[in-house]
Amino acid sequence: MLEPAPQEVDRAITDFIACSALVPRDAPLALRRLTGGVSSDIWLVHAGEARFCVKRALPKLRVAANWFAPVERNANEAAWFEVVCAFLPDAVPKVLAADAQTGVFAMEYLPEEAFPNWKAQLRDATVSVNVAAEVGRRLARIHSETAKMPDLSARFASDAIFHAIRLEPYLLATANAHPELAERLRHLERVTATTKLTLVHGDVSPKNILVGSRGPVFLDAECAWWGDPAFDVAFCLNHLLLKCLWVPRAQDAFLSAFVAFVDAYLAGVDWEGPDIFEARTSALLPGLFLARVDGKSPVEYVTTERDKDRVRSVAGALLREPVSTLPALAEAWRMELRKGER
């Protein structure tokens, strides 16, 4: 969606465009802010026939809590796109220009009419198991290919950023809110922080996935990090569970999409044993599930105390007694949802 641009666009944005060679010198520009982001300013630039997006990371995220993150993550995002584009070009927008020093980069614009947002589809109860499976399949391909590129570990040694924007606001902040579960949540944070296997996106959420005619496209890789792929999988599957509360009439479809994603993803796991990976992901997911009601970034659509308590109940039980498979975790949530129908 677009909102009118303010009278004055930040000078860093206009200077970047002027120096990028993406538009003719002195060409008239029209800039419109793209809505929806909490961590960045994103602008749609019109210059004659040219249309592209310019993105700049914010030092303080637009959430109620005091949540700060290093702006260097902008360069990591552009680099993640470029790495993935080399072997899976349909899965990412093309990077057109970048300036790591100012924390700004330009990428191709993917119009909503041709690339609908997956979260918007899920909100409208348009739940395709084929889309979910392809998201899982592509994510596994990204993890598999980059696991074979160990030199990337130095380029994406962004542990401080990942801690600031993912581990602390999700797992550690939630540990502070739940002293009875703190030891378990802090253990999950340590395991995730020290598992170094492949290139991680860090924000695989339906809002950051477009559904194009040639398959899903991943956006918003600000959290890119050399680390544990279990985080990406747990982060995305978490949203499919939570959507059951947002769109109750599609609960069965969301849980079917969950299983389709898992099956497609696990078929591509070749950097470690699939059973080992699945057990680690199954242990982590309940921590992220709880974080989306009691961490620093709660989902906007779980608003009633009844629904929050349902999340707390299932997450707490699974944190205390972890399951080893993801379908077993989904079944525990299904049983909780069925209780609510009685």
Secondary structure by P-SEA (a helix, b strand, c coil): ccccccccccaaaaaaaaaccccccccbbbbbbbcccccbbbbbbbcccccbbbbbbbcccccccbbbbbcaaaaaaaaaaaaaaaccccccccccccccccccbbbbbbbccccccaaaaaaaccccaaaaaaaaaaaaaaaaaaaacccccccccaaaaaaacccccccaaaaaacccaaaaaaaaaaaaaccccccccccccccccccccccbbbccccccccccaaaaaaaaaaaaaaaaaacccaaaaaaaaaaaaaaaaaaacccccaaaaaaaaaaaaaaaaaaaccccccccccccaaaaaaaaaaaaaaaacccccaaaaaaaaaaaaaaaac
